[in-house]
Amino acid sequence: MDLLERSSLLDELSGVLAATAAVGHVVLVAGEAGIGKSALVRRFTERHSGEARFLFGACDPLLTPRALGPLHDLGREVGGRLAALLANGSPREHLFAALLDELDQRSRRQVVVVEDAHWADEATLDLLAFLGRRMERIRALLIVTYRDDELAVDHPLRAVVGRLPPDTVRRLQLEPLSEAAVAELARRAGRPAIGLHVLTGGNPLLVTEVLAAGDAGVPLTVRDLVLARVAGLPAGAQEMVRLVAVVPTRAELWLLEEAMGPWPAAVDAGVAAGLLIAGFDAIGFRHELLRRAVESSLSALGRRELNRRVLKVLTSAPERGVDVARLVHHAHEAGDIGAVLRYAPEAARQAAAVAAHREAVGHYRAVLAHAERLPVAVHAELLEGYSVECYLSGFSAEAVSARQAAVGLREAAGERERVGAGLRWLSRMHWWDGNRHGAEAAAARAIAVLETLEHGHELAMAYSNQAQLDMLANRTTAATGWAERAIEMAQRLGDRETLSHALTNIGSARILDCDPVGRADLERGFEVAVAAGLEDDAARALCNLGTLSAEMRDYRHARQDLDRGLAFVQAHELAGYVQHLLGHRARVRLDQGDWLGAEQDAWAALAERVAGGARMVDGLVPLGLLQARRADPAAAATLQEATERAFATVELQWTAPVAAARAEHAWLQGDDHRIAEEATGVFERAVQAAHPWFTGELAFWLWLAGALPQTPAVVAEPYRLLLAGEWRASADAWQELGCPYQRALALACGDRDEALLEALALLDGLGARQASLRLRRDLRRRGHQRIPRGPIRATAANPAGLTARQVEVLGLLAEGLTDAGIAARLSLSTKTVGHHVSALLAKLGAASRHEAVAAARRLGVVPAKGREPDG
């Protein structure tokens, strides 16, 4: 098909390629199925093949995607070190680095094309993020094509795209052809154009199919159009087309030769009919929609027989290096349970090795569906692997269930060491599932079982696991004792995994006890893990160093620790740790008066590609506090979500910040009787844990509500001073820590006019509108007559007083987008967009979306022209 109405996009791609002489870029080519993404890239390749090296990788619509499928395609093209590492099953950080080295060549421009990223596996998404963040430095071009109409709001590709450096990203959105372009195509085909644009919506693939059908009476669906064309082929060509249809993406020439014998004439007929494209070494359908149309027309028996034929050929040629995920796909489609049992475990192992954890889960599920055919020992081993991959994928309930079943099988077989190791894992999985009681019980059982056996690695890890549970519960003395036992055993055994794990636990416990030695322990735990190649343990040590510095208000180190940890975990694409650290950095920035930075970090944390969990609380709390202090109505919903997630656990690290934030929100709203309700229960736990900062913050809110019976012995110094009536000393202590909002609250508790005025100035300067309103109300209640006016909310730049994010949402409302459409555009959840819309209506005094957009246009917040959405 001639690339009508695509020349400007082609020229833009050429311009980006030329710009890579100075700086690398990422181009995102998006559009619906059949819109011409591949055709555009193919024409671009033809135009520049003489001046640039093009490397192609594709994501496949397999039942369970190939782990790093596009990278394997690239490896076959470039050979050398990358291909060798792929063949040896090397860790993915080595694979990513090898690809980066391959692209970092100045002799010729480098272009990597990854097609159909909407089908990408977990590890490939990490690869795209890895490359995207480094394109600028290596001066290469990364082109990613995907169907944006098939991406749900929570599709992980949206999070990856949203995290790419905006300065290096160019987005190309392919739109349907105009009526004039469709008419031109009809003219060239000698067909009438009347009604063609309406029938096809301007989709180039549909236009081409309708025009190629010849008979105007053919029903206008892709399936019927394609099947009509297949029916016109010779019998041999029809058989070949059906065989190719059961092979996602493409069928290699050698595969066709083995499966069909002589086939050139059949291929020629399929190509001539416009169904197939013949490449150098493979045959494929001109578009995935055409393949699926043919595949869906096959009977169940016919489809199964064709998959059996393909599977037989693929398994008889081990020298071809066929991806094992393909074998699993065809085995499943062929109904060959034996082959599924044979290949799915290896596919799961390979996926896990490159951190494609969700793909590993899919392969484990495939084989465990036939567990009754497995020997007991194999069944137990598969359950153990499945539980770990579920745990790493965020499927905590499945992880617990699988590990419990594995422990049961090991117990029945009398394998006591494996029982102990399984119980230790079960303890960790219970904790992640929010079941501390189950975690404690499994940890104790693990130790009891393993202590009856020869003392080795598993017992040392069981001791360290107990130390971790105690540390997380703020039982620091117990945590230190268990960690010391683990460290002693690890040193005697030369066990670096346990040594790093236990050093992180003892260091964390010591920091919670305000012991500076804890920092050295964590640094050593990190060094041991790095030297042993233990990526997750190294990340955990840095993560605890940063988050505990923030939690203990050690602002001398917190920001530097958090930045260092983020650099490490982002380089290794560890999304869970990234979310955790970003949330804590948001809180540090909030406390230090950088509210814009805090808001950016909080939203970035919530946008991370993590399957829910309590770590979202780390970003929700600072966001909710910002909204509450700014009088944003969305605060209540944000804090409610934080509450639901935090209190699903019993962990003080999450419940205490949420309780304090809810107490502050109640105070800001003037709902004083609710302050004590929010703070009391968690306050008692904070006192019991002897956590000075959680105790102090909750004690402060209870004191303001007149509900603090007595000041606990363990209270952080700024709070202790204030609760003792030394408000000026407390304010000075907060100033020394660099916390302007907390200083303002301390000054507001004073009895001198100049202190109160200083508090108002601080709050107004921060934009803490709700807090300043509360203080002004309190001053009037005390009889103060000369209270300065607050800042005028309306400004020329933003007369409605909206946040930057709210202006962005309002602009998309003006375009007529729904909440779901806005969520997709901004990579947010629909629920979050709903919160923003509610806040917009409140700030603009509007009763509907229509009124909100109209008011915004009157105020000049959005342009005056454009369609307004219905209310």
DAURKA-V684228 format. One record per pair of residues at least 4 apart in sequence whose ideal C-beta (glycine too) atoms are under 6 Angstrom apart, sorted by the first residue. I is the first residue (numbers start at 1). J is the second residue. D is the distance in whole Angstrom. If there is no record, write none. Layout:
I|J|D / I|J|D
This chain:
1|204|6 / 1|208|5 / 3|43|6 / 4|181|4 / 5|177|6 / 5|181|5 / 6|10|6 / 6|40|6 / 9|172|5 / 13|44|5 / 16|25|5 / 16|27|6 / 16|170|6 / 17|141|6 / 20|24|6 / 20|109|6 / 20|139|5 / 20|141|5 / 23|136|5 / 24|135|4 / 24|136|5 / 24|138|6 / 24|139|5 / 24|140|5 / 25|141|6 / 25|168|5 / 26|132|5 / 26|135|5 / 26|142|5 / 26|164|6 / 26|168|6 / 26|169|5 / 27|143|5 / 27|170|5 / 28|144|5 / 28|171|5 / 29|37|5 / 29|145|4 / 29|172|5 / 30|146|6 / 30|148|4 / 30|173|6 / 31|35|4 / 31|37|6 / 31|174|3 / 32|149|4 / 33|147|5 / 33|289|5 / 34|203|5 / 34|205|3 / 34|289|6 / 35|174|4 / 36|40|6 / 36|174|6 / 36|204|5 / 37|145|4 / 38|42|6 / 41|113|6 / 45|49|6 / 45|54|5 / 48|52|5 / 52|109|4 / 52|111|5 / 53|108|5 / 53|110|6 / 54|111|5 / 55|74|5 / 55|77|5 / 55|112|5 / 56|113|5 / 57|70|3 / 57|73|4 / 57|74|5 / 57|114|5 / 58|115|5 / 58|116|6 / 58|249|6 / 59|69|6 / 59|116|5 / 59|117|6 / 59|119|4 / 59|120|5 / 60|66|6 / 60|69|6 / 60|248|5 / 60|249|5 / 61|119|5 / 61|248|5 / 62|248|6 / 62|329|4 / 63|329|5 / 63|332|6 / 64|359|5 / 64|362|4 / 64|363|6 / 65|119|6 / 65|121|4 / 65|359|6 / 66|323|5 / 66|325|4 / 67|121|5 / 67|123|5 / 67|350|6 / 67|351|4 / 67|354|5 / 67|356|4 / 67|359|5 / 68|123|5 / 68|124|6 / 68|354|5 / 70|114|5 / 70|124|6 / 72|86|6 / 75|82|5 / 75|83|4 / 75|86|4 / 78|82|6 / 78|102|5 / 79|83|5 / 81|98|5 / 82|98|4 / 82|99|6 / 82|102|6 / 85|90|4 / 85|94|6 / 85|95|5 / 85|98|5 / 89|353|6 / 90|94|4 / 90|95|6 / 92|354|4 / 92|355|6 / 96|130|5 / 103|110|5 / 103|138|5 / 103|140|4 / 104|138|4 / 110|140|4 / 111|141|5 / 112|142|5 / 113|143|5 / 114|144|5 / 115|145|5 / 117|144|5 / 117|146|4 / 117|157|6 / 118|146|4 / 118|147|5 / 118|150|5 / 120|124|4 / 120|125|5 / 121|356|5 / 121|359|5 / 122|356|5 / 122|357|6 / 122|358|5 / 123|354|5 / 123|355|5 / 123|356|4 / 125|156|6 / 125|160|5 / 126|573|4 / 128|132|6 / 128|160|5 / 129|160|5 / 129|573|6 / 131|142|5 / 132|164|4 / 134|138|6 / 135|140|6 / 135|142|5 / 135|168|6 / 136|168|5 / 151|155|4 / 151|157|6 / 151|158|6 / 153|823|5 / 153|824|5 / 153|830|6 / 156|609|5 / 158|827|5 / 159|607|6 / 159|609|4 / 162|607|6 / 162|827|4 / 164|169|5 / 176|201|6 / 176|202|3 / 176|203|6 / 177|181|4 / 177|182|5 / 177|202|4 / 177|204|6 / 179|197|4 / 182|196|5 / 182|197|4 / 182|207|6 / 183|193|4 / 185|207|6 / 186|191|5 / 186|193|4 / 186|196|6 / 189|211|4 / 191|211|6 / 195|199|6 / 197|202|6 / 199|220|5 / 200|206|4 / 200|207|5 / 205|287|6 / 209|225|4 / 212|274|5 / 213|218|4 / 213|225|5 / 218|228|5 / 219|224|4 / 222|226|6 / 222|289|5 / 222|293|5 / 223|293|4 / 226|290|5 / 226|293|4 / 227|297|6 / 229|273|5 / 230|238|6 / 230|241|6 / 233|237|4 / 233|238|5 / 233|269|5 / 234|269|6 / 236|266|5 / 237|266|4 / 237|269|4 / 237|270|6 / 240|260|6 / 240|263|6 / 240|266|4 / 241|270|5 / 243|306|6 / 244|251|5 / 244|283|6 / 245|291|5 / 245|294|4 / 245|295|4 / 246|295|6 / 246|306|5 / 246|307|5 / 247|251|4 / 250|282|4 / 250|284|4 / 251|255|5 / 251|256|6 / 251|283|5 / 252|282|5 / 253|281|6 / 255|259|6 / 255|313|6 / 256|260|5 / 256|263|5 / 258|313|4 / 259|309|5 / 259|313|5 / 263|267|6 / 267|283|6 / 270|275|5 / 270|276|4 / 271|276|5 / 271|278|6 / 275|290|6 / 276|283|6 / 277|284|6 / 277|286|5 / 278|283|5 / 285|290|4 / 285|291|4 / 286|290|6 / 292|296|6 / 298|302|5 / 298|303|4 / 304|334|6 / 304|335|5 / 307|330|5 / 307|333|4 / 307|334|4 / 308|334|4 / 310|330|5 / 311|330|4 / 311|331|6 / 311|334|5 / 314|322|5 / 314|327|6 / 322|326|6 / 324|343|5 / 324|346|5 / 324|347|4 / 325|347|5 / 327|331|6 / 327|343|4 / 328|343|5 / 328|344|5 / 328|347|5 / 330|334|6 / 331|336|5 / 331|339|4 / 331|340|5 / 331|343|6 / 332|340|6 / 337|370|5 / 339|343|6 / 340|344|5 / 340|366|6 / 341|367|6 / 343|347|6 / 344|363|5 / 344|366|5 / 344|367|4 / 345|367|6 / 347|363|4 / 348|360|5 / 348|363|4 / 348|364|5 / 351|356|4 / 351|359|4 / 351|360|4 / 352|360|4 / 352|389|6 / 357|389|5 / 357|392|4 / 357|393|4 / 358|393|5 / 360|389|4 / 361|389|5 / 361|390|6 / 361|393|5 / 364|368|6 / 364|386|4 / 371|379|5 / 374|378|5 / 374|379|4 / 376|409|6 / 380|406|5 / 380|409|4 / 380|410|6 / 383|402|5 / 383|405|5 / 383|406|4 / 384|406|5 / 386|402|5 / 387|399|5 / 387|402|4 / 387|403|4 / 390|395|4 / 390|398|4 / 390|399|4 / 391|399|4 / 391|429|5 / 394|611|3 / 396|432|5 / 396|433|4 / 397|433|6 / 399|429|5 / 400|429|5 / 400|433|5 / 403|425|6 / 403|426|5 / 403|429|6 / 406|422|6 / 407|419|6 / 407|422|4 / 410|415|5 / 410|418|4 / 410|419|5 / 410|422|6 / 411|419|5 / 416|449|6 / 417|453|6 / 419|449|6 / 420|446|5 / 420|449|4 / 420|450|4 / 420|458|6 / 421|458|5 / 423|442|5 / 423|445|5 / 423|446|4 / 424|446|4 / 424|461|6 / 424|462|5 / 424|465|5 / 426|442|4 / 427|439|5 / 427|442|4 / 427|443|4 / 427|465|6 / 430|435|4 / 430|438|4 / 430|439|4 / 430|442|6 / 431|439|4 / 434|648|5 / 434|649|5 / 436|650|5 / 443|465|6 / 443|466|5 / 443|469|6 / 446|462|4 / 447|451|6 / 447|462|5 / 450|458|5 / 450|459|4 / 450|462|5 / 455|459|5 / 457|495|5 / 460|486|5 / 460|489|4 / 460|490|5 / 460|495|6 / 460|498|4 / 461|498|5 / 463|482|5 / 463|485|5 / 463|486|4 / 464|486|4 / 464|498|6 / 464|501|5 / 464|502|4 / 466|482|5 / 467|479|5 / 467|482|4 / 467|483|4 / 467|505|4 / 468|505|5 / 470|475|4 / 470|478|4 / 470|479|4 / 471|479|4 / 471|505|5 / 471|508|5 / 471|509|5 / 474|652|6 / 474|689|3 / 474|691|6 / 475|479|6 / 476|509|4 / 476|512|5 / 476|513|5 / 479|509|4 / 480|506|6 / 480|509|5 / 483|502|5 / 483|505|5 / 483|506|4 / 486|498|6 / 486|502|4 / 487|502|5 / 490|495|4 / 490|498|4 / 490|499|4 / 496|528|5 / 496|532|4 / 497|534|6 / 498|502|6 / 499|528|5 / 500|525|5 / 500|528|4 / 500|529|4 / 500|534|6 / 500|537|4 / 501|537|6 / 503|507|6 / 503|521|5 / 503|524|5 / 503|525|3 / 504|525|4 / 504|540|6 / 504|541|5 / 504|544|6 / 506|521|5 / 507|518|4 / 507|521|3 / 507|522|4 / 508|544|5 / 508|548|6 / 510|515|4 / 510|517|5 / 510|518|3 / 511|518|4 / 511|548|5 / 522|541|5 / 522|545|5 / 525|541|4 / 526|538|5 / 526|541|4 / 526|542|6 / 529|534|4 / 529|537|4 / 529|538|4 / 530|538|5 / 535|572|6 / 539|543|6 / 539|569|5 / 539|574|5 / 539|577|5 / 542|565|4 / 542|568|5 / 543|547|6 / 543|565|5 / 543|577|5 / 544|548|6 / 545|561|5 / 546|561|4 / 546|562|4 / 546|565|4 / 546|581|6 / 547|584|5 / 548|552|6 / 549|554|4 / 549|557|5 / 549|558|4 / 549|561|5 / 550|558|5 / 550|584|4 / 550|588|5 / 553|693|5 / 554|558|6 / 555|737|6 / 555|738|6 / 557|561|5 / 558|588|5 / 559|588|6 / 562|581|6 / 562|584|6 / 562|585|4 / 565|581|5 / 566|570|6 / 566|581|5 / 569|574|4 / 569|577|4 / 569|578|5 / 570|578|6 / 575|608|5 / 575|609|5 / 575|610|5 / 576|610|5 / 578|608|5 / 579|605|5 / 579|608|4 / 579|610|5 / 579|615|5 / 580|615|5 / 580|618|6 / 582|601|5 / 582|604|5 / 582|605|4 / 583|605|4 / 583|618|2 / 583|619|4 / 584|618|6 / 585|601|5 / 586|598|5 / 586|601|4 / 586|602|4 / 586|619|6 / 586|622|4 / 587|622|5 / 589|594|4 / 589|597|4 / 589|598|4 / 590|598|4 / 590|622|5 / 591|739|5 / 592|738|5 / 593|740|4 / 598|622|5 / 599|626|6 / 602|619|5 / 602|622|5 / 602|623|4 / 605|619|3 / 606|619|5 / 607|827|6 / 614|645|5 / 614|649|5 / 614|654|5 / 616|620|6 / 616|645|6 / 617|642|5 / 617|645|5 / 617|646|5 / 617|654|5 / 620|624|6 / 620|638|6 / 620|641|6 / 620|642|4 / 621|642|6 / 621|657|5 / 621|661|5 / 623|638|6 / 624|635|5 / 624|638|4 / 624|639|4 / 624|642|6 / 624|661|6 / 625|661|5 / 627|632|4 / 627|634|5 / 627|635|4 / 627|638|6 / 628|635|4 / 628|665|4 / 628|668|5 / 629|768|4 / 629|770|6 / 629|771|5 / 630|769|6 / 631|769|5 / 631|770|4 / 632|839|5 / 633|838|6 / 633|839|5 / 633|842|5 / 634|638|6 / 634|835|4 / 634|839|5 / 637|835|5 / 639|661|6 / 639|662|6 / 639|665|6 / 642|646|6 / 642|658|5 / 643|647|6 / 643|658|5 / 646|654|4 / 646|655|5 / 646|658|4 / 647|655|6 / 649|654|6 / 652|656|5 / 652|689|6 / 655|682|5 / 656|682|5 / 656|686|5 / 656|694|4 / 659|678|6 / 659|679|6 / 659|682|4 / 660|697|5 / 660|698|6 / 662|678|4 / 663|675|5 / 663|678|4 / 663|679|4 / 663|701|4 / 666|671|4 / 666|674|4 / 666|675|5 / 666|678|6 / 667|675|6 / 668|770|5 / 668|774|6 / 672|705|6 / 675|701|5 / 675|705|4 / 676|680|5 / 676|702|6 / 676|705|5 / 676|707|4 / 679|683|5 / 679|698|5 / 679|701|5 / 679|702|5 / 683|698|4 / 686|691|5 / 686|694|4 / 686|695|4 / 686|698|6 / 687|695|5 / 687|712|5 / 690|714|5 / 691|695|6 / 692|696|6 / 692|714|5 / 692|716|4 / 693|716|5 / 695|699|6 / 695|712|6 / 695|714|6 / 695|715|5 / 696|715|4 / 696|716|4 / 696|719|3 / 699|708|6 / 699|715|6 / 700|719|5 / 702|707|5 / 702|708|4 / 703|708|4 / 703|723|6 / 711|723|5 / 715|719|5 / 715|720|5 / 717|733|6 / 718|730|5 / 718|733|4 / 718|734|5 / 721|726|4 / 721|729|5 / 721|730|4 / 722|727|6 / 722|730|4 / 722|746|5 / 726|730|6 / 727|746|5 / 727|749|5 / 727|750|4 / 730|746|4 / 731|743|5 / 731|746|4 / 731|747|5 / 734|739|5 / 734|742|4 / 734|743|4 / 734|746|6 / 735|743|5 / 740|762|5 / 744|759|4 / 744|762|4 / 744|763|5 / 747|755|4 / 747|758|5 / 747|759|4 / 748|759|4 / 748|775|5 / 750|755|4 / 760|772|6 / 763|768|4 / 763|771|5 / 763|772|4 / 764|772|5 / 764|790|6 / 764|791|5 / 768|772|6 / 772|790|5 / 776|787|6 / 779|784|4 / 779|787|5 / 793|801|4 / 794|799|4 / 798|802|6 / 799|859|4 / 800|843|6 / 800|844|6 / 800|859|6 / 800|861|6 / 802|806|4 / 802|807|5 / 806|836|6 / 806|840|6 / 809|822|6 / 809|836|5 / 810|840|6 / 810|856|5 / 810|862|6 / 811|862|5 / 812|817|5 / 812|822|5 / 813|849|6 / 813|853|6 / 813|869|6 / 814|853|5 / 814|862|5 / 814|866|5 / 816|867|5 / 816|869|5 / 817|821|4 / 817|822|5 / 819|830|5 / 819|833|5 / 819|834|6 / 820|830|5 / 822|833|5 / 823|828|5 / 823|830|5 / 823|833|5 / 828|832|5 / 828|833|6 / 840|844|6 / 840|852|5 / 841|846|5 / 841|852|6 / 844|852|5 / 844|855|5 / 846|851|4 / 846|852|4 / 846|855|6 / 847|851|6 / 848|871|3 / 849|869|5 / 849|871|5 / 850|868|6 / 850|871|4 / 853|868|5 / 856|861|4 / 856|862|5 / 857|862|6 / 857|864|5
